[in-house]
Amino acid sequence: AKGWDLAAVRTIAAAAAGTSADRKELVALIDRAITLRGRTARVP
């Protein structure tokens, strides 16, 4: 199975966040994961 690109997941999450604080927090957490793992981070 192919993994997910965190940048793609972030794009989807950001588009769906709207005004939800929880969803915006998810986007921030994804940003942190990208920073920690590098720009090419993938989730297996």
Backbone as JSON, one array per atom type, in Angstrom:
{
  "sequence": "AKGWDLAAVRTIAAAAAGTSADRKELVALIDRAITLRGRTARVP",
  "N": [[0.84, -1.18, 0.0], [0.41, 2.26, -0.62], [1.85, 5.12, 0.96], [0.71, 8.14, 2.69], [1.27, 11.46, 1.7], [2.35, 13.95, 3.81], [2.13, 16.69, 3.28], [0.08, 16.76, 1.4], [-2.02, 15.76, 2.93], [-2.15, 17.83, 4.77], [-3.01, 19.94, 3.13], [-5.6, 19.1, 2.45], [-6.75, 18.96, 5.02], [-6.52, 21.65, 5.83], [-8.2, 22.9, 4.0], [-10.61, 21.88, 4.82], [-10.88, 22.84, 7.36], [-12.19, 25.28, 8.05], [-13.88, 27.23, 10.42], [-13.42, 25.8, 12.65], [-11.86, 25.2, 15.67], [-10.66, 22.84, 16.55], [-10.08, 21.51, 14.15], [-8.32, 23.33, 13.01], [-6.29, 23.08, 14.84], [-5.47, 20.49, 14.24], [-4.33, 20.93, 11.71], [-2.16, 22.5, 12.49], [-0.76, 20.6, 13.98], [-0.1, 18.79, 11.97], [1.59, 20.43, 10.49], [3.67, 20.63, 12.33], [4.52, 17.95, 12.39], [5.47, 17.7, 9.78], [7.62, 19.46, 9.91], [9.21, 18.14, 11.82], [9.8, 15.67, 10.57], [10.69, 16.29, 8.07], [10.33, 17.72, 4.8], [9.57, 15.81, 2.91], [8.15, 13.95, 4.24], [6.31, 10.99, 4.83], [3.45, 9.09, 5.62], [3.37, 5.79, 6.51]],
  "CA": [[0.0, 0.0, 0.0], [1.14, 3.51, -0.73], [1.66, 6.02, 2.1], [0.15, 9.46, 2.47], [2.17, 12.59, 1.77], [1.83, 14.85, 4.84], [1.76, 17.98, 2.68], [-1.24, 16.57, 0.78], [-2.97, 15.65, 4.04], [-2.29, 19.17, 5.33], [-3.82, 20.72, 2.2], [-6.99, 18.66, 2.62], [-7.19, 19.37, 6.36], [-6.66, 23.1, 5.86], [-9.39, 23.24, 3.22], [-11.79, 21.45, 5.57], [-10.84, 23.38, 8.72], [-13.2, 26.31, 8.28], [-13.7, 27.99, 11.66], [-13.29, 24.83, 13.74], [-10.59, 25.27, 16.39], [-10.07, 21.5, 16.57], [-9.52, 21.22, 12.83], [-7.15, 24.19, 12.85], [-5.24, 22.47, 15.65], [-4.97, 19.36, 13.45], [-3.44, 21.48, 10.68], [-0.93, 22.89, 13.19], [-0.04, 19.37, 14.33], [0.47, 18.28, 10.72], [2.74, 21.31, 10.21], [4.74, 20.22, 13.25], [5.01, 16.65, 11.92], [6.26, 17.96, 8.57], [8.87, 20.06, 10.37], [10.01, 17.13, 12.51], [10.21, 14.58, 9.69], [11.21, 16.8, 6.81], [9.29, 18.06, 3.81], [9.15, 14.64, 2.14], [7.6, 12.97, 5.18], [5.16, 10.2, 4.39], [2.91, 8.19, 6.63], [3.28, 4.46, 5.87]],
  "C": [[0.88, 1.24, 0.0], [0.83, 4.39, 0.48], [1.06, 7.35, 1.69], [1.24, 10.51, 2.59], [1.58, 13.59, 2.77], [1.42, 16.21, 4.29], [0.38, 17.9, 2.03], [-2.32, 16.47, 1.85], [-3.22, 17.03, 4.64], [-3.18, 20.04, 4.44], [-5.3, 20.38, 2.36], [-7.54, 19.14, 3.96], [-7.42, 20.87, 6.44], [-7.91, 23.55, 5.11], [-10.67, 22.91, 3.98], [-11.9, 22.11, 6.94], [-11.94, 24.4, 9.0], [-12.89, 27.11, 9.53], [-13.53, 27.09, 12.87], [-11.9, 24.9, 14.38], [-9.89, 23.91, 16.4], [-9.42, 21.16, 15.24], [-8.3, 22.08, 12.54], [-5.98, 23.65, 13.67], [-4.63, 21.27, 14.91], [-3.99, 19.85, 12.39], [-2.11, 21.89, 11.31], [-0.1, 21.67, 13.56], [0.6, 18.73, 13.09], [1.69, 19.11, 10.33], [3.93, 20.9, 11.07], [5.35, 18.89, 12.8], [5.88, 16.82, 10.68], [7.62, 18.53, 8.96], [9.78, 19.01, 11.0], [10.57, 16.07, 11.57], [10.82, 15.03, 8.38], [10.09, 16.93, 5.79], [8.78, 16.85, 3.03], [8.53, 13.57, 3.03], [6.37, 12.29, 4.61], [4.72, 9.34, 5.55], [2.73, 6.83, 5.97], [1.87, 3.9, 5.86]]
}
